[in-house]
Amino acid sequence: MNEQEKALIAAWSDHSRMWKDNTWVYPVISRRAGGLSIGINLNPDHHCSFSCAYCQSGPQEGHKRIPVDVDAVERELRAFLDFYESGEFAKCEFFGHVPEQNKLLKDVCLSGDGESTIVKEFPEVCRRMREIQKEYTPRLGDFKLRLITNASHLESPAVEQGLSQLLASDGEIWAKLDAGTEEWFKKMNRSPLRFDKILDNLTKTIKLYPLCIQTMLCNLQGEIPSEQEIERYIENLTAIHSANPANLVEVQLYTVIRDTLLEGVEPLPKEFLESVKTKITSVLPVKVRCF
């Protein structure tokens, strides 16, 4: 393995949300985005509507609530885009040896230590992201705006208002679907919400916007998804797809790569993910990638 390959694997494995003195904006080299993803973390206080067993952001408890400073979010995002445009990002210490093609800007993404859609500033942040995209695209080339979400609040009028701005130019929602049944949903995502609400939100959302489904497959303290669980998951996926087949961008199957909130949460072998992929593609004409 050469130096560039080692640097790329290190960058894929380290998705720290800390960047210099920033509070809200951070860069990652993303396998799933295919290059540089500029993250916007609206939840540095770890506030979330889920408490996933495999969470890699740490516990929600013990963090002081931090109101979102929209002006600071905009300043940090503009400063990083300027830094990227200057060429200095490509040479900075941690990312310097990553192959050049993996450092190309692919998206600006709402993704952080909690659920972005639960903060009241969400619509205004989306509006400003869209304005910045329009301003910087002529200089930097096309890049997408994305939301990574657990789908718990997609039905909210305020969230819908924000999404209409965020996704106005080929944007995408990357949404979590980790279960086929209420029982596994409670074990994996550990949310007080009902699983039916998540499914309903996803089905309604795909009618309006491009949607990518992200699914975590892991060994949860000695238990793995059963054959019946996978069958129900694919049934749910089929129902979402049938609501608007053209808007299901892809399905991303992934497993644990970093330390998790609970002990005893372990990755599953690639063969398991590939077997689920085969089952999905045997019944649905969708793109499926394994990570």
HELIX and SHEET records of a PDB file:
HELIX    1   1 GLU A    3  SER A   13  1                                  11    
HELIX    2   2 VAL A   70  SER A   86  1                                  17    
HELIX    3   3 PHE A   89  LYS A   91  5                                   3    
HELIX    4   4 GLU A  100  LYS A  103  5                                   4    
HELIX    5   5 SER A  116  ILE A  118  5                                   3    
HELIX    6   6 PHE A  122  LEU A  140  1                                  19    
HELIX    7   7 PRO A  157  LEU A  166  1                                  10    
HELIX    8   8 GLU A  182  ASN A  189  1                                   8    
HELIX    9   9 PHE A  195  ILE A  206  1                                  12    
HELIX   10  10 GLU A  227  ALA A  243  1                                  17    
HELIX   11  11 PRO A  245  ASN A  247  5                                   3    
HELIX   12  12 LYS A  270  THR A  281  1                                  12    
SHEET    1   A 8 VAL A  25  SER A  30  0                                        
SHEET    2   A 8 GLY A  35  ILE A  40 -1                                        
SHEET    3   A 8 LEU A 105  LEU A 110  1                                        
SHEET    4   A 8 LYS A 144  THR A 149  1                                        
SHEET    5   A 8 GLU A 172  LYS A 176  1                                        
SHEET    6   A 8 LEU A 211  MET A 216  1                                        
SHEET    7   A 8 LEU A 248  TYR A 254  1                                        
SHEET    8   A 8 VAL A 288  CYS A 290  1                                        
SHEET    1   B 2 CYS A 218  LEU A 220  0                                        
SHEET    2   B 2 VAL A 265  PRO A 267 -1                                        
END                                                                             
